[in-house]
Amino acid sequence: MYLSLLFLMLMVTLIWAAYGSLRGASVLTAATFVVAVLVYLHHATDTLPLSF
């Protein structure tokens, strides 16, 4: 779900960068970067259920 949201945010950012204003593209780029970092941290801090 959150990866689909990230993909849609990236798509909107690229479309906005092509046809919209520079300021809006910069804001969307920053927001997409924050979401990507949050997705990374969600996976990086997930504990692995290992049993030996």
PDBQT receptor file of N, H, CA, C and O in Angstrom, charges set to zero:
ATOM      1  N   MET A   1       0.824  -1.188   0.000  1.00  0.00    +0.000 N 
ATOM      2  CA  MET A   1       0.000   0.000   0.000  1.00  0.00    +0.000 C 
ATOM      3  C   MET A   1       0.868   1.252   0.000  1.00  0.00    +0.000 C 
ATOM      4  O   MET A   1       0.687   2.134  -0.839  1.00  0.00    +0.000 OA
ATOM      5  N   TYR A   2       1.817   1.335   0.943  1.00  0.00    +0.000 N 
ATOM      6  H   TYR A   2       1.964   0.618   1.625  1.00  0.00    +0.000 HD
ATOM      7  CA  TYR A   2       2.638   2.528   1.030  1.00  0.00    +0.000 C 
ATOM      8  C   TYR A   2       3.613   2.633  -0.134  1.00  0.00    +0.000 C 
ATOM      9  O   TYR A   2       4.009   3.739  -0.501  1.00  0.00    +0.000 OA
ATOM     10  N   LEU A   3       4.008   1.509  -0.724  1.00  0.00    +0.000 N 
ATOM     11  H   LEU A   3       3.687   0.610  -0.426  1.00  0.00    +0.000 HD
ATOM     12  CA  LEU A   3       4.859   1.579  -1.906  1.00  0.00    +0.000 C 
ATOM     13  C   LEU A   3       4.082   2.092  -3.113  1.00  0.00    +0.000 C 
ATOM     14  O   LEU A   3       4.634   2.792  -3.963  1.00  0.00    +0.000 OA
ATOM     15  N   SER A   4       2.799   1.742  -3.184  1.00  0.00    +0.000 N 
ATOM     16  H   SER A   4       2.351   1.173  -2.494  1.00  0.00    +0.000 HD
ATOM     17  CA  SER A   4       1.958   2.281  -4.249  1.00  0.00    +0.000 C 
ATOM     18  C   SER A   4       1.773   3.780  -4.076  1.00  0.00    +0.000 C 
ATOM     19  O   SER A   4       1.783   4.522  -5.058  1.00  0.00    +0.000 OA
ATOM     20  N   LEU A   5       1.604   4.234  -2.840  1.00  0.00    +0.000 N 
ATOM     21  H   LEU A   5       1.595   3.632  -2.042  1.00  0.00    +0.000 HD
ATOM     22  CA  LEU A   5       1.501   5.666  -2.568  1.00  0.00    +0.000 C 
ATOM     23  C   LEU A   5       2.791   6.378  -2.961  1.00  0.00    +0.000 C 
ATOM     24  O   LEU A   5       2.747   7.457  -3.553  1.00  0.00    +0.000 OA
ATOM     25  N   LEU A   6       3.918   5.796  -2.642  1.00  0.00    +0.000 N 
ATOM     26  H   LEU A   6       3.954   4.920  -2.161  1.00  0.00    +0.000 HD
ATOM     27  CA  LEU A   6       5.201   6.392  -3.007  1.00  0.00    +0.000 C 
ATOM     28  C   LEU A   6       5.347   6.470  -4.528  1.00  0.00    +0.000 C 
ATOM     29  O   LEU A   6       5.806   7.483  -5.055  1.00  0.00    +0.000 OA
ATOM     30  N   PHE A   7       4.961   5.414  -5.227  1.00  0.00    +0.000 N 
ATOM     31  H   PHE A   7       4.588   4.591  -4.798  1.00  0.00    +0.000 HD
ATOM     32  CA  PHE A   7       5.037   5.417  -6.682  1.00  0.00    +0.000 C 
ATOM     33  C   PHE A   7       4.133   6.500  -7.278  1.00  0.00    +0.000 C 
ATOM     34  O   PHE A   7       4.538   7.206  -8.201  1.00  0.00    +0.000 OA
ATOM     35  N   LEU A   8       2.921   6.631  -6.757  1.00  0.00    +0.000 N 
ATOM     36  H   LEU A   8       2.592   6.057  -6.007  1.00  0.00    +0.000 HD
ATOM     37  CA  LEU A   8       2.014   7.668  -7.251  1.00  0.00    +0.000 C 
ATOM     38  C   LEU A   8       2.553   9.066  -6.955  1.00  0.00    +0.000 C 
ATOM     39  O   LEU A   8       2.430   9.970  -7.782  1.00  0.00    +0.000 OA
ATOM     40  N   MET A   9       3.147   9.242  -5.777  1.00  0.00    +0.000 N 
ATOM     41  H   MET A   9       3.247   8.508  -5.106  1.00  0.00    +0.000 HD
ATOM     42  CA  MET A   9       3.747  10.534  -5.455  1.00  0.00    +0.000 C 
ATOM     43  C   MET A   9       4.887  10.867  -6.414  1.00  0.00    +0.000 C 
ATOM     44  O   MET A   9       5.014  12.011  -6.850  1.00  0.00    +0.000 OA
ATOM     45  N   LEU A  10       5.711   9.881  -6.744  1.00  0.00    +0.000 N 
ATOM     46  H   LEU A  10       5.608   8.952  -6.390  1.00  0.00    +0.000 HD
ATOM     47  CA  LEU A  10       6.794  10.111  -7.690  1.00  0.00    +0.000 C 
ATOM     48  C   LEU A  10       6.261  10.451  -9.077  1.00  0.00    +0.000 C 
ATOM     49  O   LEU A  10       6.804  11.320  -9.758  1.00  0.00    +0.000 OA
ATOM     50  N   MET A  11       5.203   9.770  -9.493  1.00  0.00    +0.000 N 
ATOM     51  H   MET A  11       4.762   9.064  -8.940  1.00  0.00    +0.000 HD
ATOM     52  CA  MET A  11       4.606  10.040 -10.795  1.00  0.00    +0.000 C 
ATOM     53  C   MET A  11       4.041  11.456 -10.858  1.00  0.00    +0.000 C 
ATOM     54  O   MET A  11       4.248  12.168 -11.840  1.00  0.00    +0.000 OA
ATOM     55  N   VAL A  12       3.327  11.860  -9.808  1.00  0.00    +0.000 N 
ATOM     56  H   VAL A  12       3.159  11.281  -9.010  1.00  0.00    +0.000 HD
ATOM     57  CA  VAL A  12       2.771  13.215  -9.758  1.00  0.00    +0.000 C 
ATOM     58  C   VAL A  12       3.888  14.249  -9.733  1.00  0.00    +0.000 C 
ATOM     59  O   VAL A  12       3.776  15.300 -10.363  1.00  0.00    +0.000 OA
ATOM     60  N   THR A  13       4.948  13.961  -9.017  1.00  0.00    +0.000 N 
ATOM     61  H   THR A  13       5.039  13.107  -8.505  1.00  0.00    +0.000 HD
ATOM     62  CA  THR A  13       6.085  14.881  -8.953  1.00  0.00    +0.000 C 
ATOM     63  C   THR A  13       6.724  15.060 -10.324  1.00  0.00    +0.000 C 
ATOM     64  O   THR A  13       7.053  16.180 -10.712  1.00  0.00    +0.000 OA
ATOM     65  N   LEU A  14       6.901  13.979 -11.050  1.00  0.00    +0.000 N 
ATOM     66  H   LEU A  14       6.633  13.068 -10.734  1.00  0.00    +0.000 HD
ATOM     67  CA  LEU A  14       7.500  14.081 -12.380  1.00  0.00    +0.000 C 
ATOM     68  C   LEU A  14       6.597  14.836 -13.344  1.00  0.00    +0.000 C 
ATOM     69  O   LEU A  14       7.078  15.638 -14.146  1.00  0.00    +0.000 OA
ATOM     70  N   ILE A  15       5.297  14.588 -13.274  1.00  0.00    +0.000 N 
ATOM     71  H   ILE A  15       4.907  13.936 -12.623  1.00  0.00    +0.000 HD
ATOM     72  CA  ILE A  15       4.366  15.311 -14.139  1.00  0.00    +0.000 C 
ATOM     73  C   ILE A  15       4.353  16.792 -13.776  1.00  0.00    +0.000 C 
ATOM     74  O   ILE A  15       4.356  17.653 -14.656  1.00  0.00    +0.000 OA
ATOM     75  N   TRP A  16       4.338  17.084 -12.478  1.00  0.00    +0.000 N 
ATOM     76  H   TRP A  16       4.335  16.385 -11.763  1.00  0.00    +0.000 HD
ATOM     77  CA  TRP A  16       4.345  18.480 -12.029  1.00  0.00    +0.000 C 
ATOM     78  C   TRP A  16       5.640  19.180 -12.464  1.00  0.00    +0.000 C 
ATOM     79  O   TRP A  16       5.616  20.346 -12.860  1.00  0.00    +0.000 OA
ATOM     80  N   ALA A  17       6.767  18.465 -12.387  1.00  0.00    +0.000 N 
ATOM     81  H   ALA A  17       6.787  17.519 -12.065  1.00  0.00    +0.000 HD
ATOM     82  CA  ALA A  17       8.041  19.055 -12.792  1.00  0.00    +0.000 C 
ATOM     83  C   ALA A  17       8.054  19.357 -14.288  1.00  0.00    +0.000 C 
ATOM     84  O   ALA A  17       8.698  20.312 -14.724  1.00  0.00    +0.000 OA
ATOM     85  N   ALA A  18       7.351  18.553 -15.071  1.00  0.00    +0.000 N 
ATOM     86  H   ALA A  18       6.827  17.778 -14.718  1.00  0.00    +0.000 HD
ATOM     87  CA  ALA A  18       7.332  18.768 -16.518  1.00  0.00    +0.000 C 
ATOM     88  C   ALA A  18       6.405  19.918 -16.910  1.00  0.00    +0.000 C 
ATOM     89  O   ALA A  18       6.723  20.679 -17.825  1.00  0.00    +0.000 OA
ATOM     90  N   TYR A  19       5.264  20.055 -16.231  1.00  0.00    +0.000 N 
ATOM     91  H   TYR A  19       5.006  19.437 -15.488  1.00  0.00    +0.000 HD
ATOM     92  CA  TYR A  19       4.250  21.011 -16.667  1.00  0.00    +0.000 C 
ATOM     93  C   TYR A  19       3.926  22.103 -15.659  1.00  0.00    +0.000 C 
ATOM     94  O   TYR A  19       3.285  23.090 -16.019  1.00  0.00    +0.000 OA
ATOM     95  N   GLY A  20       4.348  21.957 -14.410  1.00  0.00    +0.000 N 
ATOM     96  H   GLY A  20       4.869  21.155 -14.117  1.00  0.00    +0.000 HD
ATOM     97  CA  GLY A  20       3.961  22.901 -13.367  1.00  0.00    +0.000 C 
ATOM     98  C   GLY A  20       5.072  23.870 -13.019  1.00  0.00    +0.000 C 
ATOM     99  O   GLY A  20       6.029  24.053 -13.772  1.00  0.00    +0.000 OA
ATOM    100  N   SER A  21       4.920  24.478 -11.869  1.00  0.00    +0.000 N 
ATOM    101  H   SER A  21       4.143  24.329 -11.257  1.00  0.00    +0.000 HD
ATOM    102  CA  SER A  21       5.888  25.476 -11.416  1.00  0.00    +0.000 C 
ATOM    103  C   SER A  21       7.072  24.813 -10.721  1.00  0.00    +0.000 C 
ATOM    104  O   SER A  21       6.994  23.670 -10.271  1.00  0.00    +0.000 OA
ATOM    105  N   LEU A  22       8.152  25.551 -10.648  1.00  0.00    +0.000 N 
ATOM    106  H   LEU A  22       8.216  26.479 -11.014  1.00  0.00    +0.000 HD
ATOM    107  CA  LEU A  22       9.360  25.037  -9.995  1.00  0.00    +0.000 C 
ATOM    108  C   LEU A  22       9.146  24.898  -8.497  1.00  0.00    +0.000 C 
ATOM    109  O   LEU A  22       9.612  23.933  -7.891  1.00  0.00    +0.000 OA
ATOM    110  N   ARG A  23       8.449  25.850  -7.895  1.00  0.00    +0.000 N 
ATOM    111  H   ARG A  23       8.070  26.634  -8.387  1.00  0.00    +0.000 HD
ATOM    112  CA  ARG A  23       8.225  25.787  -6.450  1.00  0.00    +0.000 C 
ATOM    113  C   ARG A  23       7.369  24.575  -6.075  1.00  0.00    +0.000 C 
ATOM    114  O   ARG A  23       7.671  23.883  -5.103  1.00  0.00    +0.000 OA
ATOM    115  N   GLY A  24       6.323  24.320  -6.825  1.00  0.00    +0.000 N 
ATOM    116  H   GLY A  24       6.077  24.882  -7.615  1.00  0.00    +0.000 HD
ATOM    117  CA  GLY A  24       5.480  23.153  -6.557  1.00  0.00    +0.000 C 
ATOM    118  C   GLY A  24       6.233  21.853  -6.740  1.00  0.00    +0.000 C 
ATOM    119  O   GLY A  24       6.064  20.914  -5.963  1.00  0.00    +0.000 OA
ATOM    120  N   ALA A  25       7.072  21.798  -7.777  1.00  0.00    +0.000 N 
ATOM    121  H   ALA A  25       7.210  22.562  -8.408  1.00  0.00    +0.000 HD
ATOM    122  CA  ALA A  25       7.880  20.595  -8.000  1.00  0.00    +0.000 C 
ATOM    123  C   ALA A  25       8.871  20.387  -6.866  1.00  0.00    +0.000 C 
ATOM    124  O   ALA A  25       9.135  19.252  -6.470  1.00  0.00    +0.000 OA
ATOM    125  N   SER A  26       9.422  21.477  -6.341  1.00  0.00    +0.000 N 
ATOM    126  H   SER A  26       9.208  22.399  -6.663  1.00  0.00    +0.000 HD
ATOM    127  CA  SER A  26      10.368  21.365  -5.223  1.00  0.00    +0.000 C 
ATOM    128  C   SER A  26       9.678  20.857  -3.960  1.00  0.00    +0.000 C 
ATOM    129  O   SER A  26      10.226  20.022  -3.240  1.00  0.00    +0.000 OA
ATOM    130  N   VAL A  27       8.484  21.360  -3.697  1.00  0.00    +0.000 N 
ATOM    131  H   VAL A  27       8.039  22.038  -4.282  1.00  0.00    +0.000 HD
ATOM    132  CA  VAL A  27       7.724  20.905  -2.524  1.00  0.00    +0.000 C 
ATOM    133  C   VAL A  27       7.360  19.437  -2.667  1.00  0.00    +0.000 C 
ATOM    134  O   VAL A  27       7.489  18.674  -1.709  1.00  0.00    +0.000 OA
ATOM    135  N   LEU A  28       6.910  19.033  -3.840  1.00  0.00    +0.000 N 
ATOM    136  H   LEU A  28       6.806  19.653  -4.618  1.00  0.00    +0.000 HD
ATOM    137  CA  LEU A  28       6.562  17.630  -4.049  1.00  0.00    +0.000 C 
ATOM    138  C   LEU A  28       7.796  16.732  -3.967  1.00  0.00    +0.000 C 
ATOM    139  O   LEU A  28       7.713  15.612  -3.462  1.00  0.00    +0.000 OA
ATOM    140  N   THR A  29       8.922  17.207  -4.453  1.00  0.00    +0.000 N 
ATOM    141  H   THR A  29       8.989  18.117  -4.863  1.00  0.00    +0.000 HD
ATOM    142  CA  THR A  29      10.156  16.428  -4.359  1.00  0.00    +0.000 C 
ATOM    143  C   THR A  29      10.556  16.216  -2.902  1.00  0.00    +0.000 C 
ATOM    144  O   THR A  29      10.939  15.114  -2.508  1.00  0.00    +0.000 OA
ATOM    145  N   ALA A  30      10.465  17.275  -2.110  1.00  0.00    +0.000 N 
ATOM    146  H   ALA A  30      10.154  18.170  -2.429  1.00  0.00    +0.000 HD
ATOM    147  CA  ALA A  30      10.798  17.154  -0.682  1.00  0.00    +0.000 C 
ATOM    148  C   ALA A  30       9.831  16.209   0.026  1.00  0.00    +0.000 C 
ATOM    149  O   ALA A  30      10.254  15.388   0.840  1.00  0.00    +0.000 OA
ATOM    150  N   ALA A  31       8.538  16.319  -0.275  1.00  0.00    +0.000 N 
ATOM    151  H   ALA A  31       8.195  16.986  -0.935  1.00  0.00    +0.000 HD
ATOM    152  CA  ALA A  31       7.548  15.444   0.358  1.00  0.00    +0.000 C 
ATOM    153  C   ALA A  31       7.773  13.986  -0.035  1.00  0.00    +0.000 C 
ATOM    154  O   ALA A  31       7.671  13.091   0.804  1.00  0.00    +0.000 OA
ATOM    155  N   THR A  32       8.078  13.750  -1.303  1.00  0.00    +0.000 N 
ATOM    156  H   THR A  32       8.161  14.477  -1.984  1.00  0.00    +0.000 HD
ATOM    157  CA  THR A  32       8.333  12.390  -1.766  1.00  0.00    +0.000 C 
ATOM    158  C   THR A  32       9.589  11.825  -1.116  1.00  0.00    +0.000 C 
ATOM    159  O   THR A  32       9.637  10.643  -0.777  1.00  0.00    +0.000 OA
ATOM    160  N   PHE A  33      10.607  12.668  -0.941  1.00  0.00    +0.000 N 
ATOM    161  H   PHE A  33      10.568  13.628  -1.217  1.00  0.00    +0.000 HD
ATOM    162  CA  PHE A  33      11.830  12.221  -0.274  1.00  0.00    +0.000 C 
ATOM    163  C   PHE A  33      11.555  11.830   1.170  1.00  0.00    +0.000 C 
ATOM    164  O   PHE A  33      12.068  10.819   1.648  1.00  0.00    +0.000 OA
ATOM    165  N   VAL A  34      10.755  12.617   1.862  1.00  0.00    +0.000 N 
ATOM    166  H   VAL A  34      10.338  13.438   1.474  1.00  0.00    +0.000 HD
ATOM    167  CA  VAL A  34      10.408  12.312   3.256  1.00  0.00    +0.000 C 
ATOM    168  C   VAL A  34       9.659  10.985   3.335  1.00  0.00    +0.000 C 
ATOM    169  O   VAL A  34       9.942  10.167   4.210  1.00  0.00    +0.000 OA
ATOM    170  N   VAL A  35       8.713  10.767   2.435  1.00  0.00    +0.000 N 
ATOM    171  H   VAL A  35       8.484  11.432   1.724  1.00  0.00    +0.000 HD
ATOM    172  CA  VAL A  35       7.963   9.504   2.434  1.00  0.00    +0.000 C 
ATOM    173  C   VAL A  35       8.888   8.335   2.122  1.00  0.00    +0.000 C 
ATOM    174  O   VAL A  35       8.755   7.271   2.725  1.00  0.00    +0.000 OA
ATOM    175  N   ALA A  36       9.821   8.511   1.192  1.00  0.00    +0.000 N 
ATOM    176  H   ALA A  36       9.929   9.376   0.702  1.00  0.00    +0.000 HD
ATOM    177  CA  ALA A  36      10.758   7.439   0.861  1.00  0.00    +0.000 C 
ATOM    178  C   ALA A  36      11.650   7.099   2.058  1.00  0.00    +0.000 C 
ATOM    179  O   ALA A  36      11.936   5.927   2.303  1.00  0.00    +0.000 OA
ATOM    180  N   VAL A  37      12.085   8.109   2.797  1.00  0.00    +0.000 N 
ATOM    181  H   VAL A  37      11.852   9.061   2.598  1.00  0.00    +0.000 HD
ATOM    182  CA  VAL A  37      12.898   7.861   3.994  1.00  0.00    +0.000 C 
ATOM    183  C   VAL A  37      12.077   7.142   5.058  1.00  0.00    +0.000 C 
ATOM    184  O   VAL A  37      12.581   6.244   5.733  1.00  0.00    +0.000 OA
ATOM    185  N   LEU A  38      10.819   7.532   5.208  1.00  0.00    +0.000 N 
ATOM    186  H   LEU A  38      10.410   8.261   4.660  1.00  0.00    +0.000 HD
ATOM    187  CA  LEU A  38       9.956   6.851   6.182  1.00  0.00    +0.000 C 
ATOM    188  C   LEU A  38       9.724   5.391   5.803  1.00  0.00    +0.000 C 
ATOM    189  O   LEU A  38       9.705   4.525   6.679  1.00  0.00    +0.000 OA
ATOM    190  N   VAL A  39       9.549   5.106   4.523  1.00  0.00    +0.000 N 
ATOM    191  H   VAL A  39       9.564   5.809   3.812  1.00  0.00    +0.000 HD
ATOM    192  CA  VAL A  39       9.405   3.714   4.075  1.00  0.00    +0.000 C 
ATOM    193  C   VAL A  39      10.687   2.941   4.353  1.00  0.00    +0.000 C 
ATOM    194  O   VAL A  39      10.643   1.794   4.797  1.00  0.00    +0.000 OA
ATOM    195  N   TYR A  40      11.826   3.572   4.091  1.00  0.00    +0.000 N 
ATOM    196  H   TYR A  40      11.861   4.504   3.731  1.00  0.00    +0.000 HD
ATOM    197  CA  TYR A  40      13.107   2.920   4.380  1.00  0.00    +0.000 C 
ATOM    198  C   TYR A  40      13.241   2.618   5.871  1.00  0.00    +0.000 C 
ATOM    199  O   TYR A  40      13.612   1.508   6.251  1.00  0.00    +0.000 OA
ATOM    200  N   LEU A  41      12.943   3.601   6.709  1.00  0.00    +0.000 N 
ATOM    201  H   LEU A  41      12.642   4.503   6.400  1.00  0.00    +0.000 HD
ATOM    202  CA  LEU A  41      13.067   3.389   8.150  1.00  0.00    +0.000 C 
ATOM    203  C   LEU A  41      12.091   2.329   8.658  1.00  0.00    +0.000 C 
ATOM    204  O   LEU A  41      12.397   1.590   9.593  1.00  0.00    +0.000 OA
ATOM    205  N   HIS A  42      10.921   2.262   8.035  1.00  0.00    +0.000 N 
ATOM    206  H   HIS A  42      10.673   2.862   7.275  1.00  0.00    +0.000 HD
ATOM    207  CA  HIS A  42       9.958   1.227   8.414  1.00  0.00    +0.000 C 
ATOM    208  C   HIS A  42      10.555  -0.162   8.174  1.00  0.00    +0.000 C 
ATOM    209  O   HIS A  42      10.384  -1.064   8.994  1.00  0.00    +0.000 OA
ATOM    210  N   HIS A  43      11.247  -0.328   7.060  1.00  0.00    +0.000 N 
ATOM    211  H   HIS A  43      11.385   0.405   6.394  1.00  0.00    +0.000 HD
ATOM    212  CA  HIS A  43      11.840  -1.626   6.753  1.00  0.00    +0.000 C 
ATOM    213  C   HIS A  43      13.145  -1.850   7.499  1.00  0.00    +0.000 C 
ATOM    214  O   HIS A  43      13.450  -2.979   7.881  1.00  0.00    +0.000 OA
ATOM    215  N   ALA A  44      13.911  -0.802   7.711  1.00  0.00    +0.000 N 
ATOM    216  H   ALA A  44      13.662   0.115   7.400  1.00  0.00    +0.000 HD
ATOM    217  CA  ALA A  44      15.210  -0.958   8.363  1.00  0.00    +0.000 C 
ATOM    218  C   ALA A  44      15.074  -1.275   9.844  1.00  0.00    +0.000 C 
ATOM    219  O   ALA A  44      15.945  -1.932  10.416  1.00  0.00    +0.000 OA
ATOM    220  N   THR A  45      14.002  -0.823  10.473  1.00  0.00    +0.000 N 
ATOM    221  H   THR A  45      13.294  -0.290  10.009  1.00  0.00    +0.000 HD
ATOM    222  CA  THR A  45      13.840  -1.054  11.903  1.00  0.00    +0.000 C 
ATOM    223  C   THR A  45      12.947  -2.256  12.210  1.00  0.00    +0.000 C 
ATOM    224  O   THR A  45      12.686  -2.548  13.377  1.00  0.00    +0.000 OA
ATOM    225  N   ASP A  46      12.485  -2.941  11.193  1.00  0.00    +0.000 N 
ATOM    226  H   ASP A  46      12.697  -2.704  10.245  1.00  0.00    +0.000 HD
ATOM    227  CA  ASP A  46      11.632  -4.110  11.386  1.00  0.00    +0.000 C 
ATOM    228  C   ASP A  46      12.493  -5.273  11.879  1.00  0.00    +0.000 C 
ATOM    229  O   ASP A  46      13.521  -5.592  11.282  1.00  0.00    +0.000 OA
ATOM    230  N   THR A  47      12.068  -5.892  12.955  1.00  0.00    +0.000 N 
ATOM    231  H   THR A  47      11.233  -5.633  13.440  1.00  0.00    +0.000 HD
ATOM    232  CA  THR A  47      12.845  -7.016  13.487  1.00  0.00    +0.000 C 
ATOM    233  C   THR A  47      12.529  -8.276  12.698  1.00  0.00    +0.000 C 
ATOM    234  O   THR A  47      11.385  -8.527  12.317  1.00  0.00    +0.000 OA
ATOM    235  N   LEU A  48      13.558  -9.050  12.468  1.00  0.00    +0.000 N 
ATOM    236  H   LEU A  48      14.487  -8.846  12.777  1.00  0.00    +0.000 HD
ATOM    237  CA  LEU A  48      13.392 -10.295  11.734  1.00  0.00    +0.000 C 
ATOM    238  C   LEU A  48      13.114 -11.432  12.717  1.00  0.00    +0.000 C 
ATOM    239  O   LEU A  48      13.840 -11.603  13.696  1.00  0.00    +0.000 OA
ATOM    240  N   PRO A  49      12.072 -12.199  12.455  1.00  0.00    +0.000 N 
ATOM    241  CA  PRO A  49      11.756 -13.315  13.353  1.00  0.00    +0.000 C 
ATOM    242  C   PRO A  49      12.637 -14.533  13.027  1.00  0.00    +0.000 C 
ATOM    243  O   PRO A  49      12.227 -15.424  12.283  1.00  0.00    +0.000 OA
ATOM    244  N   LEU A  50      13.835 -14.557  13.588  1.00  0.00    +0.000 N 
ATOM    245  H   LEU A  50      14.168 -13.833  14.192  1.00  0.00    +0.000 HD
ATOM    246  CA  LEU A  50      14.753 -15.659  13.344  1.00  0.00    +0.000 C 
ATOM    247  C   LEU A  50      14.667 -16.663  14.480  1.00  0.00    +0.000 C 
ATOM    248  O   LEU A  50      14.587 -16.305  15.655  1.00  0.00    +0.000 OA
ATOM    249  N   SER A  51      14.685 -17.911  14.097  1.00  0.00    +0.000 N 
ATOM    250  H   SER A  51      14.750 -18.202  13.143  1.00  0.00    +0.000 HD
ATOM    251  CA  SER A  51      14.720 -18.963  15.121  1.00  0.00    +0.000 C 
ATOM    252  C   SER A  51      15.777 -19.987  14.706  1.00  0.00    +0.000 C 
ATOM    253  O   SER A  51      15.708 -20.576  13.627  1.00  0.00    +0.000 OA
ATOM    254  N   PHE A  52      16.740 -20.180  15.579  1.00  0.00    +0.000 N 
ATOM    255  H   PHE A  52      16.795 -19.702  16.456  1.00  0.00    +0.000 HD
ATOM    256  CA  PHE A  52      17.814 -21.118  15.279  1.00  0.00    +0.000 C 
ATOM    257  C   PHE A  52      17.714 -22.341  16.137  1.00  0.00    +0.000 C 
ATOM    258  O   PHE A  52      18.540 -23.246  16.021  1.00  0.00    +0.000 OA
TER     259      PHE A  52
